[in-house]
Amino acid sequence: MMNLRKSILLSVLTIGLSMVANAQDGQKIYETKCSVCHILGKDATGPNLIGVKAKWEGEEENLYEWVLNPAKLIESGKSERAKVAEQFSAAFMTPQNISLEEAKAVIEYADSYEAPAPEPTQATEQIASINASSNNSADVVYVDNYEENLTIFKLFLFIILVLLFGIYVVSRSTSALISSELYHEKIAELHNKSKKSGKIMTLLLVLGFVGTSQIASALSFTGPTAAAEELELWVYVTSADINALMIITLLLLGFLLHMINMFYKSLRLIKPKVIKVNAEGKPQTSSFTQALTGATPVEEEYKVDMGHDYDGIRELDNPMPPWWVALFGITILFAVVYIFHYHILGTGDLQQAEYENSMAKAKIEVAAYRKANAMNVDETNATLMEDTADLMAGKALYQNKCALCHTEKGGGEIGPNLTDNSWIYGGDIKDVYKVIKLGAPRGMPAHESAFNPIEIQQVASFVLHLENVSEADGGKAPEGDIVD
């Protein structure tokens, strides 16, 4: 009984270990032989292999034969799926020197592949760092945008000057109104109330300016931090300064509104508001809705009556609502400004120009990044590398990504022969760099996402240093034009 348990346990462990080994072998074989033409998750030179077993349902054994020798399977004529797969790409899949078990391991790995979680970028690491240190405010450093703050400062400064001018005008008008001698019978009462209101206004003025002076003293305009030392501004405005200016603006606005209210109260004491009455002797009041719509008062509807009566419904010639007319005028004005700004004067960018400017700006930023990281190389300025270390690095990259289609010596198999003087897309270092970076129509995938600019230049330089492999030595026949 004990021996039976040991046998079962041993069998389970053996099966489990074999499954893990197959998965690891499948991944290793895929990365060595298949990753150049196939990208798990999307189509490339070869099709996406995730879920490939479902596509070959009913022809699972043919799928493994396809991996081993596609041409042989097609010649046999027993697989309809193979005929469909043959039409996927102009680059034909070559026979693979692997066993049936290895082919099954590759298919198992690719079919059930799950993309790993993306590695945290620098930005996400910074956010995580800030979140982790959120309990310790001393670790968080806030950097002010001095250029943007300066623009906001100018705006608040303009608003404050306008408010101060408004306060001056209203105060002068109120003083002139209080000192007038109209309506002698009410002058005593007016002086009593005006003195009281004057005291209130004086008190509010003192309190308001005391408060604003206290807030104004908090304006620091400190110099830039280490992150903004390159800025040359006439004043450095921090976020705290902006907040103080906003409070000052709100206090001044409230004080101005209060002064305007007191002015109208004083004016009504001297000159009471005239109340109109209608034909029935009732007070005629103009409501906000009437002012907004511009409708004719009921007692004056006879003036706009068109003389048409439909079942008791009279037709009136009321004007268009003022708000609608104003809105219509604004749209016309906006259209005129828009046409002049974008189409006549050309001071604004249309969508296409704005897109091109954005792309140009992005290219400048990419170029600056590459220059800062010594990677400002592209197909326009690539040079042939001669240093042994660069050529060895190019050789390692070539064998990992390019040897499957071009062979280790560059004689060509799926891809063309890279060692002769015949080139399909040009044999200069810049031409080879461009093909590696952007790919080519006949099945060559783009490697811009796989190699950085320096690595592309290293691979291109290694290719141009390959020794000639003739047809007699197993190389492919020349393709393209001869380049000296």
Backbone torsions as a table, in degrees:
resi	resn	phi	psi	omega
1	MET	NA	-42.2	178.5
2	MET	-64.8	-40.0	179.1
3	ASN	-64.1	-35.9	179.0
4	LEU	-64.7	-42.4	178.7
5	ARG	-63.4	-42.1	179.4
6	LYS	-63.3	-37.8	-179.7
7	SER	-66.0	-43.2	179.6
8	ILE	-63.6	-45.1	179.7
9	LEU	-62.0	-42.3	179.2
10	LEU	-63.9	-38.8	179.6
11	SER	-65.9	-44.4	179.2
12	VAL	-60.9	-45.3	179.4
13	LEU	-62.9	-39.2	-179.9
14	THR	-64.1	-45.3	179.6
15	ILE	-63.5	-44.3	-179.8
16	GLY	-61.8	-45.5	179.9
17	LEU	-64.9	-35.9	179.3
18	SER	-67.3	-37.7	179.0
19	MET	-65.3	-43.7	178.0
20	VAL	-62.7	-41.9	-179.6
21	ALA	-63.8	-42.2	179.0
22	ASN	-61.7	-42.0	-179.8
23	ALA	-63.0	-42.6	179.4
24	GLN	-67.6	-40.7	177.9
25	ASP	-63.7	-41.0	179.6
26	GLY	-61.3	-42.5	178.8
27	GLN	-64.4	-43.6	-178.5
28	LYS	-64.6	-42.9	179.7
29	ILE	-67.0	-40.7	179.4
30	TYR	-60.9	-47.9	-177.9
31	GLU	-65.4	-29.0	-179.0
32	THR	-80.9	-42.2	-169.6
33	LYS	-112.3	-21.3	-170.4
34	CYS	-114.0	-21.7	-170.2
35	SER	-68.9	-17.4	179.5
36	VAL	-68.3	-41.0	-176.2
37	CYS	-100.7	-20.9	-177.1
38	HIS	-116.1	137.8	174.9
39	ILE	-122.1	118.7	-177.9
40	LEU	-69.5	119.5	-179.3
41	GLY	115.1	-16.8	178.5
42	LYS	-160.3	162.4	178.4
43	ASP	-76.5	144.7	175.6
44	ALA	-138.0	-135.6	172.7
45	THR	-60.3	-40.2	171.9
46	GLY	-106.4	165.0	-177.3
47	PRO	-72.6	164.5	174.9
48	ASN	-67.6	129.4	-174.8
49	LEU	-96.6	-2.3	176.6
50	ILE	-71.0	126.1	-177.1
51	GLY	76.7	20.8	-176.1
52	VAL	-66.7	-29.1	-179.0
53	LYS	-66.3	-32.8	177.6
54	ALA	-68.1	-33.6	178.4
55	LYS	-68.8	-30.9	-179.8
56	TRP	-102.5	29.1	-178.6
57	GLU	-59.8	130.5	-176.5
58	GLY	89.3	-11.9	179.0
59	GLU	-129.5	39.6	-175.9
60	GLU	-59.6	-43.0	179.9
61	GLU	-65.5	-36.0	176.6
62	ASN	-65.5	-31.6	178.2
63	LEU	-60.7	-44.5	179.8
64	TYR	-67.9	-37.3	175.9
65	GLU	-64.0	-35.5	178.3
66	TRP	-62.9	-41.2	178.8
67	VAL	-63.5	-39.9	-176.2
68	LEU	-74.4	-46.3	-177.2
69	ASN	-155.1	90.2	-177.2
70	PRO	-61.4	-41.3	-177.2
71	ALA	-61.9	-41.4	-179.7
72	LYS	-64.7	-39.2	179.6
73	LEU	-66.8	-39.7	-180.0
74	ILE	-66.7	-42.5	179.3
75	GLU	-62.6	-31.6	-179.5
76	SER	-68.2	-26.5	178.1
77	GLY	72.0	11.6	-175.8
78	LYS	-93.4	-2.4	-176.8
79	SER	-126.4	117.6	175.0
80	GLU	-75.6	-32.9	-179.5
81	ARG	-65.2	-33.6	179.5
82	ALA	-63.8	-35.9	178.7
83	LYS	-65.9	-35.6	177.6
84	VAL	-69.6	-43.7	-178.8
85	ALA	-64.3	-30.5	-179.0
86	GLU	-63.5	-31.1	-175.9
87	GLN	-83.9	-1.0	-174.2
88	PHE	-66.4	-43.8	-174.0
89	SER	-142.0	153.4	177.1
90	ALA	-70.4	-22.8	178.0
91	ALA	-82.6	112.1	-175.7
92	PHE	-81.8	141.3	-178.0
93	MET	-77.5	129.3	-178.5
94	THR	-86.5	159.5	175.8
95	PRO	-61.1	144.7	-177.8
96	GLN	-107.8	132.9	-178.6
97	ASN	-85.8	68.0	177.8
98	ILE	-136.7	165.1	179.7
99	SER	-85.2	170.2	178.3
100	LEU	-62.8	-40.5	179.3
101	GLU	-63.6	-38.9	178.3
102	GLU	-67.8	-37.0	176.8
103	ALA	-63.2	-41.5	178.0
104	LYS	-64.3	-39.5	179.4
105	ALA	-63.7	-39.6	179.1
106	VAL	-64.3	-45.6	-179.1
107	ILE	-64.4	-41.1	178.9
108	GLU	-61.7	-42.5	179.9
109	TYR	-65.7	-47.9	-176.3
110	ALA	-69.6	-39.2	-176.0
111	ASP	-64.8	-35.5	-176.1
112	SER	-105.9	18.2	-176.3
113	TYR	-66.6	136.7	174.3
114	GLU	-123.0	128.2	-177.5
115	ALA	-64.4	134.3	178.2
116	PRO	-69.2	157.4	177.9
117	ALA	-62.7	139.2	-178.2
118	PRO	-62.4	140.4	178.0
119	GLU	-68.7	144.4	-179.2
120	PRO	-63.7	131.2	177.4
121	THR	-80.4	176.4	179.5
122	GLN	-62.2	-38.0	-178.9
123	ALA	-66.3	-45.0	-179.5
124	THR	-67.0	-32.9	176.8
125	GLU	-65.7	-38.5	177.7
126	GLN	-65.1	-42.2	178.7
127	ILE	-63.1	-43.7	179.3
128	ALA	-63.1	-37.5	178.8
129	SER	-64.6	-40.4	179.0
130	ILE	-66.5	-42.4	179.5
131	ASN	-64.3	-37.9	-178.5
132	ALA	-67.8	-30.2	-178.6
133	SER	-102.0	17.2	-177.6
134	SER	-64.9	-24.3	179.5
135	ASN	-78.7	-11.7	179.5
136	ASN	-122.4	93.3	-174.0
137	SER	-63.7	-20.1	-179.1
138	ALA	-69.0	-21.9	-179.6
139	ASP	-82.4	-16.5	-176.7
140	VAL	-93.4	125.9	-178.6
141	VAL	-113.6	120.2	178.4
142	TYR	-98.8	128.0	-179.3
143	VAL	-107.4	123.7	-179.8
144	ASP	-76.3	145.2	173.0
145	ASN	-91.4	92.8	-171.5
146	TYR	-66.2	-33.5	-179.5
147	GLU	-67.5	-45.6	178.1
148	GLU	-67.1	-40.1	178.7
149	ASN	-63.9	-33.2	179.1
150	LEU	-66.3	-38.5	177.1
151	THR	-63.5	-43.8	178.0
152	ILE	-65.1	-37.6	178.5
153	PHE	-60.7	-43.4	178.6
154	LYS	-62.4	-39.3	179.5
155	LEU	-64.3	-48.1	178.8
156	PHE	-63.2	-37.7	179.6
157	LEU	-62.5	-40.8	178.0
158	PHE	-64.4	-44.0	-179.5
159	ILE	-63.6	-41.2	-179.9
160	ILE	-63.9	-40.9	178.3
161	LEU	-63.5	-40.8	177.9
162	VAL	-63.3	-42.9	179.8
163	LEU	-64.4	-42.1	178.2
164	LEU	-62.9	-39.5	177.1
165	PHE	-64.7	-40.9	177.7
166	GLY	-62.9	-41.2	178.0
167	ILE	-62.7	-41.7	179.3
168	TYR	-62.3	-45.3	-178.4
169	VAL	-64.1	-46.0	-178.3
170	VAL	-66.0	-39.5	179.8
171	SER	-65.5	-40.7	177.1
172	ARG	-64.5	-41.1	179.1
173	SER	-64.9	-40.9	179.4
174	THR	-64.5	-41.0	178.9
175	SER	-63.4	-42.2	178.9
176	ALA	-65.4	-37.5	-179.6
177	LEU	-66.6	-43.3	-177.8
178	ILE	-67.6	-34.6	-176.9
179	SER	-82.0	-2.7	-179.8
180	SER	-73.0	158.8	-177.3
181	GLU	-115.4	30.1	177.7
182	LEU	-72.9	150.1	177.3
183	TYR	52.0	77.0	-173.8
184	HIS	-58.5	-28.3	-178.7
185	GLU	-70.3	-23.3	-176.4
186	LYS	-104.5	2.3	-172.1
187	ILE	-67.5	-37.2	179.7
188	ALA	-63.5	-48.2	178.9
189	GLU	-61.0	-38.9	-179.6
190	LEU	-63.4	-42.5	-179.0
191	HIS	-65.2	-40.3	179.8
192	ASN	-60.9	-47.2	-178.2
193	LYS	-72.1	-36.2	-178.1
194	SER	-69.8	-36.2	177.1
195	LYS	-62.0	-42.5	179.3
196	LYS	-62.4	-45.9	179.3
197	SER	-66.5	-34.8	178.2
198	GLY	-64.4	-39.2	177.7
199	LYS	-63.1	-42.5	180.0
200	ILE	-62.6	-44.7	-179.3
201	MET	-64.8	-39.3	179.0
202	THR	-63.9	-42.8	179.0
203	LEU	-62.3	-46.1	178.7
204	LEU	-63.2	-38.5	179.7
205	LEU	-62.0	-45.3	-179.8
206	VAL	-63.2	-48.8	-179.3
207	LEU	-61.0	-42.0	-178.8
208	GLY	-62.9	-45.4	-177.4
209	PHE	-75.6	-28.1	172.6
210	VAL	-64.0	-44.2	178.9
211	GLY	-63.3	-45.7	-179.4
212	THR	-66.4	-34.2	178.4
213	SER	-66.5	-37.7	177.6
214	GLN	-64.8	-42.1	179.7
215	ILE	-68.8	-40.3	-179.5
216	ALA	-61.7	-32.6	178.7
217	SER	-67.9	-17.2	179.2
218	ALA	-82.4	-10.8	178.8
219	LEU	-67.7	119.4	-173.7
220	SER	-99.1	-40.0	-175.6
221	PHE	49.3	50.6	-177.7
222	THR	-69.8	158.6	-178.9
223	GLY	-69.1	171.4	-176.6
224	PRO	-70.5	155.9	174.6
225	THR	-78.4	178.9	-179.5
226	ALA	-61.8	-27.7	-178.9
227	ALA	-75.8	-12.5	-176.8
228	ALA	-128.1	30.1	-177.5
229	GLU	-68.6	-21.6	-177.5
230	GLU	-77.5	-12.2	-178.3
231	LEU	-73.4	141.4	176.3
232	GLU	-123.4	87.9	-177.5
233	LEU	-115.7	154.2	-178.9
234	TRP	-76.9	-18.4	173.3
235	VAL	-152.4	143.2	-179.7
236	TYR	-108.6	112.2	-174.2
237	VAL	-104.7	124.5	178.7
238	THR	-93.2	172.2	177.9
239	SER	-64.7	-33.9	177.0
240	ALA	-64.3	-37.5	177.1
241	ASP	-64.1	-40.2	179.0
242	ILE	-62.8	-42.5	178.9
243	ASN	-62.9	-41.4	178.9
244	ALA	-64.5	-41.5	178.2
245	LEU	-63.6	-37.1	179.0
246	MET	-64.7	-40.9	178.6
247	ILE	-65.4	-42.3	178.3
248	ILE	-61.1	-42.4	-179.6
249	THR	-62.8	-43.3	-179.8
250	LEU	-65.6	-39.7	178.1
251	LEU	-63.8	-44.2	179.0
252	LEU	-65.1	-38.2	178.5
253	LEU	-64.3	-44.7	178.1
254	GLY	-62.2	-40.4	179.0
255	PHE	-65.1	-40.6	179.2
256	LEU	-63.5	-43.1	179.0
257	LEU	-63.0	-39.1	178.0
258	HIS	-64.5	-41.9	179.5
259	MET	-64.3	-39.5	177.2
260	ILE	-63.0	-42.3	178.7
261	ASN	-61.6	-43.9	179.0
262	MET	-65.3	-35.3	178.2
263	PHE	-62.5	-45.3	-179.7
264	TYR	-68.0	-33.8	175.9
265	LYS	-64.4	-42.8	177.2
266	SER	-64.7	-38.2	179.4
267	LEU	-64.3	-39.4	-179.6
268	ARG	-68.4	-26.1	176.0
269	LEU	-67.0	-36.7	-179.9
270	ILE	-82.7	-44.8	-176.0
271	LYS	-126.7	91.9	-179.1
272	PRO	-61.5	152.0	179.9
273	LYS	-69.5	132.6	179.4
274	VAL	-78.0	124.0	-179.5
275	ILE	-100.6	119.3	179.3
276	LYS	-84.4	149.1	177.0
277	VAL	-121.2	153.1	179.4
278	ASN	-90.2	-171.3	-177.4
279	ALA	-64.1	-24.4	-179.8
280	GLU	-88.6	0.5	180.0
281	GLY	83.8	8.4	179.3
282	LYS	-90.8	148.1	179.6
283	PRO	-61.3	136.3	179.4
284	GLN	-100.4	111.1	-178.8
285	THR	-110.1	140.0	178.0
286	SER	-96.3	111.5	-179.0
287	SER	-80.8	164.0	178.4
288	PHE	-62.9	-37.4	179.5
289	THR	-64.1	-39.6	179.8
290	GLN	-66.1	-41.3	178.5
291	ALA	-65.6	-33.6	-177.9
292	LEU	-75.0	-39.8	-176.8
293	THR	-89.6	-22.1	-178.5
294	GLY	71.7	20.3	-178.7
295	ALA	-71.4	148.2	179.3
296	THR	-73.9	133.7	177.6
297	PRO	-56.1	153.2	-176.4
298	VAL	-58.8	-40.6	-176.7
299	GLU	-70.7	-11.3	179.7
300	GLU	-113.3	13.3	-177.1
301	GLU	-66.3	-21.4	-180.0
302	TYR	-64.2	-23.4	-179.4
303	LYS	-71.3	-26.9	-177.2
304	VAL	-113.1	12.4	-179.9
305	ASP	-71.4	126.2	-178.3
306	MET	-83.3	-6.3	-179.4
307	GLY	81.8	9.7	179.4
308	HIS	-105.6	126.0	-178.6
309	ASP	-125.2	121.2	-179.7
310	TYR	-119.9	98.9	179.7
311	ASP	54.0	41.7	178.1
312	GLY	88.9	-2.1	178.8
313	ILE	-99.4	115.1	-177.7
314	ARG	-92.0	145.7	177.8
315	GLU	-94.6	122.6	-179.8
316	LEU	-113.1	147.6	179.2
317	ASP	-95.5	61.7	178.8
318	ASN	-71.8	146.4	177.8
319	PRO	-73.0	167.0	175.6
320	MET	-64.9	145.9	178.4
321	PRO	-58.8	134.1	-178.7
322	PRO	-56.8	-38.4	-179.5
323	TRP	-64.2	-35.3	179.7
324	TRP	-69.7	-43.0	178.6
325	VAL	-62.9	-41.7	179.4
326	ALA	-64.1	-42.2	179.2
327	LEU	-64.7	-40.0	178.2
328	PHE	-63.2	-42.0	177.6
329	GLY	-63.6	-38.0	178.5
330	ILE	-64.2	-41.0	179.3
331	THR	-64.2	-38.4	177.6
332	ILE	-64.7	-45.1	178.7
333	LEU	-61.8	-41.3	178.4
334	PHE	-62.6	-41.5	-179.8
335	ALA	-63.0	-42.0	179.7
336	VAL	-63.6	-46.7	178.9
337	VAL	-62.2	-41.1	-179.5
338	TYR	-61.7	-47.3	-177.9
339	ILE	-62.7	-44.8	-179.7
340	PHE	-66.6	-40.6	-175.9
341	HIS	-68.3	-43.6	-173.0
342	TYR	-98.5	-32.8	-170.1
343	HIS	-110.8	-29.5	-176.2
344	ILE	-99.9	-58.6	179.5
345	LEU	-77.3	-27.1	179.8
346	GLY	69.9	24.1	179.2
347	THR	-78.9	-11.8	177.9
348	GLY	-120.1	151.9	-178.9
349	ASP	-90.7	132.6	171.6
350	LEU	-74.6	177.6	-172.9
351	GLN	-59.3	-45.1	-178.3
352	GLN	-64.2	-45.7	179.6
353	ALA	-65.1	-38.7	178.9
354	GLU	-64.5	-40.0	177.3
355	TYR	-63.6	-45.1	-179.3
356	GLU	-64.6	-39.3	177.7
357	ASN	-64.4	-39.6	178.1
358	SER	-64.1	-42.0	178.6
359	MET	-65.8	-40.4	178.6
360	ALA	-63.6	-39.9	178.1
361	LYS	-64.6	-40.5	179.2
362	ALA	-65.0	-39.1	178.5
363	LYS	-64.1	-37.9	177.9
364	ILE	-63.8	-41.0	179.2
365	GLU	-66.1	-39.9	178.0
366	VAL	-64.6	-43.3	179.2
367	ALA	-62.8	-39.5	178.1
368	ALA	-64.6	-38.8	178.6
369	TYR	-65.2	-45.5	-179.4
370	ARG	-64.9	-38.6	179.2
371	LYS	-64.9	-40.8	179.3
372	ALA	-65.4	-28.0	-179.8
373	ASN	-104.5	17.2	178.6
374	ALA	58.0	38.2	179.2
375	MET	-125.3	30.1	-179.0
376	ASN	-83.4	59.5	179.3
377	VAL	-121.2	136.1	173.7
378	ASP	-147.3	-169.8	-175.5
379	GLU	-70.9	-6.2	179.4
380	THR	-94.5	-21.2	-176.4
381	ASN	-132.3	15.4	179.3
382	ALA	-64.7	140.9	179.3
383	THR	-124.0	155.2	-178.6
384	LEU	-76.1	120.9	179.9
385	MET	-84.3	140.5	179.9
386	GLU	-119.3	-11.2	-177.8
387	ASP	-67.6	138.4	-176.8
388	THR	-61.5	-39.5	-179.0
389	ALA	-63.7	-40.7	178.2
390	ASP	-66.3	-41.4	-179.7
391	LEU	-67.4	-37.1	177.4
392	MET	-66.9	-38.5	176.1
393	ALA	-64.9	-40.9	176.4
394	GLY	-63.6	-37.0	178.6
395	LYS	-64.3	-42.4	179.8
396	ALA	-63.3	-42.4	178.6
397	LEU	-66.9	-39.4	179.7
398	TYR	-62.3	-47.0	-177.7
399	GLN	-65.8	-30.2	-178.8
400	ASN	-77.7	-35.7	-172.6
401	LYS	-116.7	-24.9	-169.4
402	CYS	-111.5	-23.3	-172.0
403	ALA	-64.9	-27.1	-177.6
404	LEU	-62.7	-37.7	-178.7
405	CYS	-95.2	-25.8	-175.1
406	HIS	-115.0	0.6	-175.1
407	THR	68.7	162.3	-174.9
408	GLU	-66.0	-31.9	-179.3
409	LYS	-91.5	-3.0	177.1
410	GLY	85.9	11.1	-177.4
411	GLY	-71.7	-14.5	177.4
412	GLY	92.4	140.3	174.8
413	GLU	-144.8	-83.3	169.5
414	ILE	-70.8	-46.3	177.8
415	GLY	-87.3	172.9	-177.7
416	PRO	-75.0	170.2	176.1
417	ASN	-71.7	123.8	-177.3
418	LEU	-98.4	5.7	-173.0
419	THR	-108.5	-11.8	-179.5
420	ASP	-91.5	-172.9	-178.1
421	ASN	-94.1	7.8	-179.7
422	SER	-99.5	128.6	-177.2
423	TRP	-132.6	134.3	-179.5
424	ILE	-77.5	-40.0	-175.1
425	TYR	-117.1	16.6	179.2
426	GLY	104.7	142.9	-175.5
427	GLY	-107.3	7.1	176.4
428	ASP	-75.5	157.2	-178.8
429	ILE	-58.0	-36.8	179.3
430	LYS	-68.2	-37.4	178.8
431	ASP	-67.2	-44.7	179.9
432	VAL	-64.7	-41.3	177.5
433	TYR	-58.1	-44.2	-177.1
434	LYS	-64.8	-41.2	-179.1
435	VAL	-66.3	-41.9	179.1
436	ILE	-65.2	-40.1	-176.2
437	LYS	-72.5	-49.7	-171.1
438	LEU	-102.2	-9.7	-178.0
439	GLY	82.3	-177.7	-178.2
440	ALA	-146.3	158.1	-173.7
441	PRO	-63.6	-25.3	-171.8
442	ARG	-91.8	36.5	173.3
443	GLY	102.3	-3.6	178.9
444	MET	-79.2	116.0	-179.1
445	PRO	-78.0	155.7	175.7
446	ALA	-75.5	138.0	-179.5
447	HIS	-113.1	18.3	-178.5
448	GLU	-62.5	-34.3	-179.4
449	SER	-83.4	-17.6	-178.5
450	ALA	-92.2	-34.2	-178.8
451	PHE	-116.2	145.9	169.3
452	ASN	-83.2	169.6	-175.1
453	PRO	-55.5	-39.5	-179.6
454	ILE	-66.9	-40.0	179.8
455	GLU	-65.7	-38.4	177.2
456	ILE	-62.1	-41.7	179.1
457	GLN	-65.6	-36.0	177.9
458	GLN	-66.7	-43.4	178.6
459	VAL	-64.3	-45.3	-179.8
460	ALA	-61.3	-40.3	178.9
461	SER	-66.9	-39.4	177.5
462	PHE	-64.0	-40.7	179.0
463	VAL	-59.6	-41.4	-178.2
464	LEU	-75.5	-6.9	175.7
465	HIS	-102.9	2.6	179.9
466	LEU	-67.6	142.6	176.5
467	GLU	-78.8	149.9	-174.2
468	ASN	-64.9	132.3	173.7
469	VAL	-116.9	106.2	-176.1
470	SER	-80.8	174.0	177.4
471	GLU	-62.4	-34.1	179.9
472	ALA	-66.0	-27.3	179.9
473	ASP	-93.8	7.8	177.5
474	GLY	103.0	5.4	179.4
475	GLY	-82.2	160.8	177.8
476	LYS	-75.8	161.1	178.1
477	ALA	-67.6	150.9	-179.0
478	PRO	-59.3	143.6	176.6
479	GLU	-131.5	141.6	178.3
480	GLY	91.2	-157.1	-177.1
481	ASP	-102.7	148.9	178.0
482	ILE	-76.5	130.9	-179.7
483	VAL	-122.1	125.0	178.2
484	ASP	-78.9	NA	NA
